[in-house]
Amino acid sequence: MGNQIVVTYPTRGYWRAEFSNPPINLIDPDTIEELSRLVSRLENDPDVRVIVFESGDPDFFMAHYDVLADKARTAAIERGPTGMHPWLDFLVRLSRAPVVSIASIRGRARGAGSEFALACDIRFASAEKAILGQFEVGVGAVPGGNPMARLAGLLGRGRALEIVLGADDFPAELAERYGYVNRALPDADLDIFVDRFARRIASFEKAALAETKRFVDDVSLPGDALFPPALDQFFSSVARAGTKARMAKLLEGGLQSRSDVELNLGRHVAPGIQDSTGNEQ
């Protein structure tokens, strides 16, 4: 498949895609190109019924987008069939593909990593090791993949605003309570549960799965037109001086490396702020 995503086929109709991009599973232009090729396969393969996305790194599912990636390279990636930016194109097509997509989340899924998980049909998470969040507002940026539209539909307005405006980390059990993920499972049980569920789905008729999913899509997915304006606003917001300064400070502290900044990013985007118990974050 490529250098970052390895696809295996446990049984007919069941694919597993493991993401690995050391040091911390950042999403970069290569990731987007590989994911775009993968979603094309999912759209066109007559047999695939279910795909599980997982990480090769127990601490990071998909950390976030690589803020140091070559912007010209990102801009040069060919737009997909939707005509949208390739990242948005992938997210929209994955959600609408005639295949059940499952994110098996172990480790951190923030920013674009959270957007990826939200684009999947179903999310299962390790109760001990999964952390989700949209940290962008904490650095002065607007989330570019418009997770606002997906979160509002899943969680309701108030909780969606709490996630995107608070820019904090959400451990798996709280994410489950809010509806950010379907279930938070004991880490020792996650792989077994997800595998059994995927095998169950793979045993059903593809036509019934795809047709039924389409009816759920019709009443639950945000309209495609909502996504490009958010990405435009993201690009405008990251060009602001204040956003650049906040990002530079995080990079100096260890952003994009295996550091406390990345392990506890929700705390580091609001240094010195007390949490609800009165303890300083």
N, C-alpha and C positions, 0 to 999 in steps of 0.2 A: 504494500500500500504506500509506504513512504517511510521517512526516518523517524517521525514522531508518533504515528498511530499504527499500531499493529492489530490487524483484524484476524480473529480465529473463528472457527465454525464448529461449536460443540455438537450440534446436531442439525438436521435439515431444518431450514427456516429460522435458525437461531444464530445470530452473529454476536461476537463480543469485540469491542474496540478498546484497546488499552492505550492511554495517552501517556507519553513520557518525553519531557523536554527539559532536561536538567539545566540549571540547578534546582528550580522551584516550579517547573511546569508553567512557565509564562506562555501566553498566546501571542504569536507573532505572525508575520505574513506567510511563512511556511505552513503554520498550523491552519490558517484560513484556506490556503490552496489545497491542503490534504483533506480538510473537512468538506470542501466544495466537491472534490472528486468523490468522496465517500457518499455524500448525499445524492449525487447523481446515480451512483450504483444502487442505493436504496430505492430510488424512484423507479428504476428500470429493471431490477432483478425480479423475475416472476415468482420466486420461491421465498424470499426473505420475509418473515413475519414480525420479527422482534430483534432489536439490537440493544445491547447493554453497553454503556460507556462507563469506563472505570479508569483509575489512575494507577500508574506504576510506582507512585510516591505516596507513602502513607500520611505524609504531612500536608500535601498539596494536591487537590483534585485538579483544578485549573486556577492558578493564583490570581491572575488578572492579565490585562493586555500589557505587552512589553512597551513601556513608555519611552524606551530608548531605541525602539525599532526605526529603521529607515523610513521616514515618512513618504519619500518619493517612491520607494518600493511598494509600500502599502497602497498608495494612490494608483500605482500602475497595475495592480491586480485586475484582471479582466472582470467586468461585471457579469453577473449570472443571468439566468433566464428571466428573473423578475425585473431586471434593469436597475436594481438597487446596488449600493455599495456591497462588495463581496461578503463582508461580515453580516450585514443585514440580510442579504440574499440567502446565506446559509441558514441563519436562524429561522427565517420565515419558511423556507423549504423543508427544514427538518420538522417543524411543527405540523406541516401539512402533508408530509410524506405518507404513503399508504402502508406504513410500517409503525409498530409500537416502539417508541424510543424510551429507554429507561436510563436515568443517571443514577449510578451507584456511587454515592459520594462518601469518600473517606479523605479527610484533610480539608484544606481551605478552598472555597469557591467564592471569590469576590470579584466585583467589577464585571468584566467580560466573562469570567468563569461562572459567576452567578447567572449572567444573561444566558450562557450556554445551558446551564441546568434548567432554567425556566423555560427554554425553548423545547426541552424534552417533554414527552407526554407525562411521564411519571418520575418521581424523585424518591429514592430511598437513601437513608443516611445512617452513618455510624454514630450512635448516640454519644460515644466517647471522643470521636476524632473528627467529626464533620463540623465545619464552621462556614456559614454563608454571610454575605453582606454586600452592600453597595456603598463603597467608601468615597465615591467621587465628589459628592458635595463637601465632604470634609477637606478636600484639597482645592475647592473652588470651582469644580467642574460639574457639568450636567452629564448624567449617565447616557452614553451614546447609543446603546442598543435599545433604548426605551424600555427598561425593565419596569418602569412606572405603569405602563399599559398592562403588562402581564400580571404584576403584583396586585394592582387594583382589582383585577378580575378574580384573582385567587383568594385574596385576603380581605378585600374591602378597602375603602378609601383611607380610613384612619391608620390602619396597620401598614398599608403601602407607604403612606407619608412618614410614619415612624421609621421604616427601614431606610428609605432613600434620603430623607432629610436628617435623620439622626446619624447616618453614615457609620453605624457601629457594627460590631460582630454579633451574629446570631448563632449561638450553639445549637446543635441539632435538636435537642428536646424542646427548646423554645420555638425553633423553626417549625417543628411538627405541630405544636400547639396553635401557631398562627396559621398554618396551612401552606407555609413556604415549601415544605416537603411533605410527602404522603405519610411516611413513617420514619421514626428514629428507632433503629434496632441496635441491640447490643453488638459491639464490633465483632465479636466472635461468631455471631449469627448472620451478619450482613450478607456475606458471599453465598452462604447456603440458601438463605431465603430468596435472594435475587435470582440465583440460578434456578431454583425450583419454580419461581413465578414465571421466568422467561421460558422455561421448558413447557410449562402449562400453556402459555400463549402460543408457542411454536407448534403445539399439537393441534391447534384449531385451524379451520379453513381460512386461508388468506382473504378471500373475498368478503367473508362475514366480518372479519376484523377491520379491514380497510373501509368497508361501507359503513359500519357502525361508528368507527372513529370519525368519519367525515361528518356525520350528524352532530357529534359532540363539538367538532371543530367549528361548525357553522354558528353555534350559539355561544362559544367560549373564547375563540381566538380574536385578538385585536385586529382591526383592519390593517392591511399592509401599508396604507397611506400614512399611518401614524408614525412609522419608524424613521423615514428619512429626515423629517424636521428635527427630531431629537439628536441625530448624529450631526447635523449641521450645527446645532447649538453646542454640542460637545466640542467640535472643532473651534468654534468661536470662544468658548469658555476656557479652553486650555491655552489659548493665546494671550490671555490676560496676565498682566504683570504679577498680580497677587497669586494667581494659580501657579505660575512658573516658580515663584519664590517658595511657596509651600511644597511643591513637588521637589525642588532642589534640596530643601532641608531634609525631606524624607529620604532622598537618594543618598545624601551625606550620612544619614543615620543607618543605612543598610537596606533601603528598599531595593527589591529585585535580587537580593542575596538571601542566603539561609540565615536570617538574623531575627532578633526579637521584634524588629519593626514589622517584618512579614508575618511572624507568628502571631503577633498581637496588634495588627494594623488598626483595628477600631480604636484602641487606646492611643496609638501614636498620632492619629489625625486630630485628636483633641487633647493634647498634653496639658496636664494640670487641672483638668475638669473632674469634679467628683461624680461618682456614680450614685445611683439611687439610695445606697446605704450610707452615703457620706464619706466613702473611702475614695482617695484620689486615684484616678486611673493611671 
